[in-house]
């Protein structure tokens, strides 16, 4: 990796590549009182992040109550941070195209896990992406749900 900063369009393309990657793993932080951090696999569908979890899990409960999450992709030298709001909670049995998209991108189909699972559709509001110190100043690629590049 070079110390030369990527352009905005390059960063956006790299973010989208991570979001669309097969079996895209992420750290998801939620809170309603105590913070909760958990690794989950996501899918990118209709400009939203889809997470699958048990509706009664801490992540499911926190998102239902607070409506907010922070999602981190990549490692410490290739970071994507997404601040997102809950757009919709979709029971797995009623997931239609969203369930199909999740199953196609991942190695697990939550629709087979039973009615206790849901898809949480999150709308990104803010996305930052950087690889090293030289990219920190231009790391903001989305603000208020609008791509800046």
GIZIZI-V745381 format. One record per pair of residues at least 6 apart in sequence whose ideal C-beta (glycine too) atoms are under 6 Angstrom apart, sorted by the first residue. I is the first residue (numbers start at 1). GAP is how many residues later the second one is. Records with the same first field share a line. If there is no record, write none. Layout:
BEGIN
I: GAP + GAP
END
This chain:
BEGIN
3: 131
5: 129 + 130
8: 141
9: 140
11: 118 + 130
12: 129 + 137
15: 65 + 114
18: 55 + 62
19: 25
20: 24
23: 18 + 83 + 84
24: 18
25: 16
26: 16 + 45 + 47
27: 12 + 45
28: 10 + 12 + 41 + 43
29: 8 + 41
30: 6 + 29 + 32 + 33 + 39
31: 31
32: 30 + 33 + 34
36: 22 + 26
38: 21
40: 11
41: 65
42: 7 + 9
43: 7 + 58 + 59 + 62
45: 53 + 56
48: 39 + 73 + 75
49: 35 + 73
50: 48 + 52 + 69 + 71
51: 69
52: 58 + 67
53: 6 + 7
54: 62 + 63
55: 61 + 63
63: 6 + 23 + 57
67: 18 + 19
68: 17
69: 15 + 53
70: 13
71: 11
72: 9
73: 7
74: 6
77: 54
78: 53
79: 51
80: 49
81: 47
82: 42 + 45
83: 42 + 43
84: 38 + 40
85: 38 + 40
86: 36
87: 34 + 36
88: 33
89: 29 + 31
90: 8 + 29
91: 27
92: 18 + 19 + 25
95: 24
98: 21
99: 12
103: 6
110: 7
124: 18
125: 20
126: 16 + 17
127: 14 + 15
128: 11 + 12
129: 10 + 12
130: 6 + 9
141: 7 + 8
END
